[in-house]
């Protein structure tokens, strides 16, 4: 059974880059057909899909965040990373990683504040 775990700083200052890592266990990221996503939930709001990296290594992003977002992976470590640049307090949220929306990490709170 695949398991995912997010890690990264819980507090980021405005204008800096948010960087989170998702560590995958119990399955290979390069298994054909899987997509590995980052999703977030701001306080009091619904879930927002940020983007994903496919089993092939190709990436997709939500248009509204595309200019500030980069998702990459290290297949040797079975990890994928989210980088979100030029953050503002509106980027404060619980950030989740997931595989095909069927398996999720527990989420990690990120607060953007000076």
Backbone as a chain_set.jsonl record, in Angstrom:
{"seq": "XXXXXXXXXXXXXXXXXXXXXXXXXXXXXXXXXXXXXXXXXXXXXXXXXXXXXXXXXXXXXXXXXXXXXXXXXXXXXXXXXXXXXXXXXXXXXXXXXXXXXXXXXXXXXXXXXX", "coords": {"N": [[0.848, -1.193, 0.0], [0.626, 2.138, -0.938], [2.178, 4.948, 0.573], [2.272, 8.368, 1.509], [4.14, 11.225, 2.467], [4.323, 14.475, 3.528], [6.776, 17.082, 3.821], [8.514, 19.927, 5.131], [9.135, 23.477, 5.66], [7.099, 25.142, 8.082], [6.561, 27.787, 8.168], [6.792, 30.544, 6.127], [8.243, 33.447, 4.742], [6.725, 36.361, 3.292], [7.152, 36.891, -0.223], [9.17, 35.069, -0.453], [10.282, 31.725, -1.437], [8.278, 28.914, -1.289], [8.919, 25.635, -0.36], [8.273, 22.285, -0.581], [8.447, 18.797, 0.173], [7.478, 15.587, -0.91], [7.513, 12.4, 0.256], [7.483, 9.185, -0.977], [6.386, 5.955, -0.241], [6.201, 2.389, -0.538], [5.597, 2.08, -3.181], [6.554, 2.668, -6.594], [7.376, 5.76, -8.122], [7.586, 5.86, -10.836], [5.946, 3.988, -11.893], [3.878, 2.88, -14.449], [1.285, 4.979, -15.483], [0.561, 6.411, -13.197], [-0.133, 9.522, -11.509], [1.208, 12.216, -9.758], [0.339, 14.424, -7.384], [0.112, 17.835, -6.134], [-1.881, 19.437, -3.786], [-3.858, 21.951, -2.221], [-5.407, 23.472, 0.676], [-6.736, 26.339, 1.579], [-7.412, 28.235, 4.607], [-10.74, 27.901, 5.606], [-11.63, 27.474, 3.047], [-12.152, 25.565, -0.016], [-10.63, 22.566, -1.454], [-7.799, 22.933, -3.559], [-6.373, 22.059, -6.51], [-2.99, 22.045, -7.384], [-0.967, 21.161, -9.125], [0.708, 18.552, -11.048], [3.008, 15.763, -11.398], [3.771, 13.439, -13.776], [4.05, 9.824, -14.219], [5.824, 9.649, -16.252], [7.372, 11.819, -15.968], [6.533, 14.229, -16.956], [4.941, 17.426, -16.464], [2.119, 19.222, -15.101], [0.19, 22.146, -14.521], [-2.036, 24.201, -12.591], [-3.501, 26.899, -14.308], [-3.645, 29.429, -13.003], [-1.6, 29.459, -11.162], [0.638, 28.758, -12.479], [2.835, 30.329, -13.322], [4.278, 30.663, -11.05], [4.927, 28.22, -10.047], [6.662, 25.127, -9.616], [7.138, 21.747, -10.131], [9.01, 18.971, -9.322], [11.023, 15.929, -9.421], [12.793, 13.333, -7.617], [13.692, 10.459, -8.517], [15.364, 8.522, -7.527], [15.189, 8.766, -4.859], [12.554, 8.478, -4.51], [10.865, 10.708, -4.262], [8.972, 13.747, -4.607], [8.825, 17.233, -5.351], [7.513, 20.398, -4.462], [7.714, 23.698, -5.502], [6.912, 26.966, -4.832], [6.924, 30.152, -5.788], [7.48, 33.601, -4.784], [5.631, 34.015, -2.629], [2.579, 34.949, -0.939], [0.47, 36.052, 1.805], [-1.925, 34.892, 1.014], [-1.249, 32.408, 0.108], [-1.169, 30.816, 2.263], [-1.984, 27.762, 3.673], [-3.137, 24.342, 4.101], [-1.102, 21.937, 2.806], [-1.159, 19.241, 0.597], [0.108, 16.126, -0.635], [-0.515, 13.737, -3.201], [-1.45, 10.617, -4.743], [-2.922, 10.166, -7.695], [-5.253, 11.11, -6.552], [-6.294, 9.21, -4.939], [-4.737, 8.197, -2.917], [-3.427, 9.843, -0.191], [-1.2, 12.159, 1.457], [-0.848, 13.155, 4.908], [-0.956, 15.852, 5.096], [0.396, 19.173, 5.428], [0.756, 22.077, 7.304], [1.247, 25.284, 6.05], [2.228, 28.489, 6.655], [2.208, 31.777, 5.563], [3.87, 34.499, 6.487], [5.234, 37.471, 7.871]], "CA": [[0.0, 0.0, 0.0], [1.446, 3.33, -1.047], [2.038, 5.964, 1.598], [2.89, 9.63, 1.149], [4.411, 12.07, 3.622], [4.825, 15.8, 3.197], [7.719, 17.693, 4.758], [8.954, 21.245, 4.742], [8.944, 24.497, 6.695], [5.732, 25.519, 8.363], [6.436, 29.239, 8.106], [7.548, 31.147, 5.024], [8.034, 34.89, 4.697], [6.238, 36.872, 2.0], [8.076, 37.064, -1.346], [10.109, 33.96, -0.525], [9.827, 30.527, -2.138], [7.813, 27.787, -0.492], [9.429, 24.385, -0.9], [7.792, 21.108, 0.137], [8.818, 17.505, -0.398], [6.612, 14.45, -0.632], [8.24, 11.134, 0.199], [6.575, 8.092, -1.329], [6.827, 4.613, 0.122], [5.271, 1.336, -0.892], [5.313, 2.08, -4.604], [7.482, 3.466, -7.382], [6.784, 6.905, -8.791], [7.651, 5.686, -12.283], [5.005, 2.953, -12.333], [3.081, 3.39, -15.553], [-0.098, 5.389, -15.297], [0.291, 7.199, -11.996], [0.111, 10.954, -11.479], [1.544, 12.614, -8.401], [-0.192, 15.786, -7.318], [0.077, 18.716, -4.971], [-3.194, 20.051, -3.575], [-3.847, 22.75, -1.0], [-6.671, 23.935, 1.191], [-6.619, 27.543, 2.416], [-8.363, 28.229, 5.727], [-12.114, 28.243, 5.3], [-11.914, 27.308, 1.622], [-12.1, 24.204, -0.512], [-9.387, 22.049, -1.979], [-7.333, 23.488, -4.834], [-5.296, 21.302, -7.153], [-1.915, 22.942, -7.801], [-0.301, 20.595, -10.294], [1.176, 17.184, -10.864], [4.074, 15.207, -12.212], [3.315, 12.124, -14.213], [4.988, 8.711, -14.173], [6.794, 9.893, -17.313], [8.144, 12.997, -15.619], [5.914, 15.453, -17.467], [4.259, 18.186, -15.425], [0.943, 20.026, -15.422], [-0.083, 23.098, -13.451], [-3.223, 25.025, -12.727], [-3.05, 28.127, -14.98], [-3.532, 30.59, -12.119], [-0.361, 29.368, -10.376], [1.684, 28.188, -13.332], [4.035, 31.169, -13.415], [5.009, 30.647, -9.778], [4.99, 26.846, -9.553], [7.514, 24.124, -10.251], [7.114, 20.425, -9.499], [10.094, 18.132, -9.819], [11.133, 14.706, -8.65], [14.049, 12.599, -7.508], [13.211, 9.075, -8.524], [16.253, 7.678, -6.733], [14.715, 8.876, -3.473], [11.093, 8.342, -4.541], [10.346, 11.965, -3.715], [8.709, 14.848, -5.512], [8.954, 18.503, -4.656], [6.761, 21.568, -4.896], [8.269, 25.01, -5.236], [5.976, 28.043, -5.137], [7.713, 31.36, -5.587], [6.832, 34.901, -4.528], [4.414, 33.719, -1.854], [1.874, 35.986, -0.183], [-0.38, 35.416, 2.828], [-2.975, 34.101, 0.366], [-0.745, 31.055, -0.108], [-1.315, 30.074, 3.515], [-2.887, 26.637, 3.445], [-2.63, 22.996, 4.336], [-0.647, 21.398, 1.533], [-1.199, 17.787, 0.529], [0.53, 15.423, -1.838], [-1.424, 12.626, -3.439], [-1.312, 9.826, -5.95], [-4.185, 9.964, -8.405], [-6.336, 11.524, -5.651], [-6.791, 8.073, -4.175], [-3.874, 8.064, -1.755], [-3.034, 11.194, 0.211], [-0.457, 12.376, 2.666], [-1.661, 13.705, 5.993], [-1.021, 17.297, 4.94], [1.284, 19.975, 6.254], [0.344, 23.476, 7.361], [2.23, 26.3, 5.681], [1.763, 29.847, 6.914], [3.026, 32.836, 4.978], [3.774, 35.644, 7.384], [6.513, 38.073, 8.242]], "C": [[0.884, 1.243, 0.0], [1.145, 4.286, 0.095], [2.807, 7.194, 1.168], [3.043, 10.488, 2.399], [5.014, 13.383, 3.165], [5.824, 16.278, 4.246], [8.161, 19.033, 4.207], [8.688, 22.247, 5.843], [7.489, 24.87, 6.862], [5.492, 27.017, 8.244], [7.365, 29.768, 7.012], [7.238, 32.64, 5.005], [7.518, 35.323, 3.324], [7.389, 37.16, 1.045], [9.101, 35.935, -1.46], [9.499, 32.784, -1.298], [9.488, 29.426, -1.14], [8.326, 26.508, -1.145], [8.992, 23.225, -0.01], [8.214, 19.838, -0.6], [7.809, 16.451, 0.017], [7.436, 13.176, -0.809], [7.248, 9.996, 0.031], [7.187, 6.758, -0.898], [5.772, 3.593, -0.275], [4.906, 1.306, -2.367], [6.282, 2.984, -5.343], [6.763, 4.597, -8.097], [6.746, 6.734, -10.3], [6.758, 4.555, -12.782], [4.047, 3.555, -13.34], [1.671, 3.767, -15.126], [-0.381, 6.268, -14.099], [0.661, 8.677, -12.175], [0.233, 11.384, -10.024], [1.28, 14.113, -8.257], [0.159, 16.513, -6.024], [-1.283, 19.415, -4.962], [-3.095, 20.88, -2.303], [-5.255, 23.142, -0.598], [-6.44, 25.149, 2.083], [-7.64, 27.503, 3.541], [-9.738, 28.683, 5.286], [-12.514, 28.06, 3.845], [-11.8, 25.835, 1.221], [-10.722, 23.802, -1.013], [-9.063, 22.665, -3.337], [-6.178, 22.636, -5.348], [-4.264, 22.287, -7.693], [-1.254, 22.447, -9.08], [0.129, 19.176, -10.029], [2.396, 16.893, -11.72], [3.678, 13.772, -12.518], [4.422, 11.083, -14.074], [6.103, 8.865, -15.222], [7.72, 11.06, -16.991], [7.584, 14.298, -16.154], [5.094, 16.122, -16.363], [3.074, 18.96, -15.99], [0.653, 20.926, -14.228], [-1.408, 23.792, -13.697], [-2.78, 26.372, -13.317], [-2.815, 29.301, -14.03], [-2.239, 30.596, -11.305], [0.847, 28.987, -11.218], [2.967, 29.004, -13.331], [4.888, 31.084, -12.157], [5.345, 29.23, -9.302], [5.966, 25.985, -10.348], [7.416, 22.829, -9.44], [8.202, 19.578, -10.153], [10.161, 16.867, -8.98], [12.557, 14.19, -8.602], [13.654, 11.126, -7.39], [14.107, 8.134, -7.716], [15.852, 7.677, -5.26], [13.213, 8.643, -3.36], [10.427, 9.543, -3.867], [9.97, 12.911, -4.852], [8.509, 16.116, -4.709], [8.088, 19.569, -5.301], [7.551, 22.806, -4.543], [7.274, 26.061, -5.722], [6.669, 29.352, -4.786], [6.844, 32.574, -5.271], [5.547, 34.735, -3.722], [3.881, 34.963, -1.164], [1.053, 35.288, 0.898], [-1.521, 34.592, 2.233], [-2.535, 32.68, 0.039], [-0.739, 30.232, 1.18], [-2.366, 28.988, 3.347], [-2.305, 25.368, 4.048], [-2.313, 22.415, 2.959], [-0.579, 19.873, 1.617], [-0.494, 17.292, -0.74], [-0.348, 14.178, -1.967], [-1.024, 11.869, -4.695], [-2.692, 9.592, -6.538], [-5.412, 10.294, -7.561], [-6.903, 10.365, -4.837], [-6.001, 7.815, -2.911], [-3.291, 9.429, -1.447], [-2.073, 11.136, 1.383], [-1.353, 13.004, 3.715], [-1.796, 15.218, 5.9], [-0.057, 18.011, 5.871], [0.848, 21.44, 6.168], [1.506, 24.379, 6.969], [1.589, 27.67, 5.883], [2.745, 30.833, 6.302], [2.823, 34.093, 5.815], [5.17, 36.179, 7.678], [6.723, 38.034, 9.749]], "O": [[1.778, 1.382, 0.835], [0.0, 4.415, 0.529], [3.862, 7.092, 0.542], [2.182, 10.479, 3.28], [6.057, 13.419, 2.511], [5.724, 15.918, 5.418], [8.185, 19.255, 2.996], [8.08, 21.907, 6.858], [6.734, 24.91, 5.891], [4.346, 27.465, 8.223], [8.56, 29.471, 6.987], [6.097, 33.045, 5.227], [7.848, 34.706, 2.311], [8.458, 37.613, 1.455], [9.822, 35.853, -2.454], [8.355, 32.845, -1.749], [10.289, 29.062, -0.279], [8.179, 26.324, -2.354], [9.309, 23.195, 1.179], [8.32, 19.814, -1.826], [7.346, 16.43, 1.158], [7.981, 12.914, -1.881], [6.295, 9.863, 0.8], [8.357, 6.48, -1.162], [4.584, 3.91, -0.338], [3.996, 0.578, -2.762], [6.777, 3.96, -4.779], [5.663, 4.409, -8.618], [5.956, 7.392, -10.976], [6.805, 4.201, -13.96], [3.474, 4.619, -13.107], [0.962, 2.983, -14.496], [-1.475, 6.823, -13.997], [1.61, 9.029, -12.875], [-0.547, 10.962, -9.17], [1.908, 14.944, -8.914], [0.453, 15.91, -4.991], [-1.761, 19.91, -5.983], [-2.325, 20.544, -1.403], [-6.175, 23.147, -1.415], [-5.996, 25.005, 3.222], [-8.643, 26.798, 3.432], [-9.881, 29.733, 4.661], [-13.613, 28.447, 3.45], [-11.405, 24.984, 2.017], [-9.779, 24.593, -0.998], [-9.953, 22.887, -4.158], [-5.141, 22.514, -4.697], [-4.615, 23.249, -8.376], [-1.013, 23.222, -10.005], [-0.056, 18.652, -8.931], [2.76, 17.649, -12.62], [3.302, 13.004, -11.632], [5.583, 11.421, -13.841], [7.18, 8.283, -15.09], [8.731, 11.263, -17.663], [8.105, 15.369, -15.84], [4.616, 15.459, -15.444], [3.027, 19.303, -17.172], [0.842, 20.533, -13.077], [-1.849, 23.955, -14.835], [-1.78, 26.933, -12.868], [-1.886, 30.084, -14.231], [-1.83, 31.646, -10.809], [1.963, 28.907, -10.703], [4.063, 28.443, -13.339], [6.079, 31.393, -12.187], [5.982, 29.064, -8.262], [6.08, 26.096, -11.568], [7.591, 22.828, -8.222], [8.293, 19.489, -11.378], [9.467, 16.732, -7.973], [13.405, 14.549, -9.419], [13.33, 10.631, -6.311], [13.661, 7.076, -7.273], [16.128, 6.734, -4.519], [12.661, 8.612, -2.26], [9.548, 9.397, -3.019], [10.573, 12.879, -5.924], [8.085, 16.087, -3.553], [7.951, 19.631, -6.523], [8.01, 22.952, -3.41], [6.85, 26.044, -6.877], [6.961, 29.619, -3.62], [5.629, 32.558, -5.469], [4.499, 35.259, -4.1], [4.622, 35.895, -0.85], [0.953, 34.061, 0.902], [-2.028, 33.683, 2.889], [-3.373, 31.834, -0.275], [-0.338, 29.068, 1.169], [-3.493, 29.256, 2.932], [-1.142, 25.325, 4.45], [-3.16, 22.408, 2.065], [-0.03, 19.3, 2.558], [-0.505, 17.959, -1.775], [-0.851, 13.644, -0.979], [-0.357, 12.4, -5.583], [-3.525, 8.904, -5.947], [-6.503, 9.796, -7.84], [-7.89, 10.535, -4.121], [-6.532, 7.276, -1.94], [-2.731, 10.091, -2.32], [-2.109, 10.21, 2.194], [-2.5, 13.348, 3.43], [-2.658, 15.805, 6.554], [0.264, 17.524, 6.955], [0.605, 21.964, 5.08], [2.612, 24.251, 7.495], [0.526, 27.956, 5.332], [3.956, 30.731, 6.5], [1.736, 34.669, 5.842], [6.148, 35.432, 7.724], [7.752, 38.5, 10.24]]}, "num_chains": 1, "name": "protein.A"}
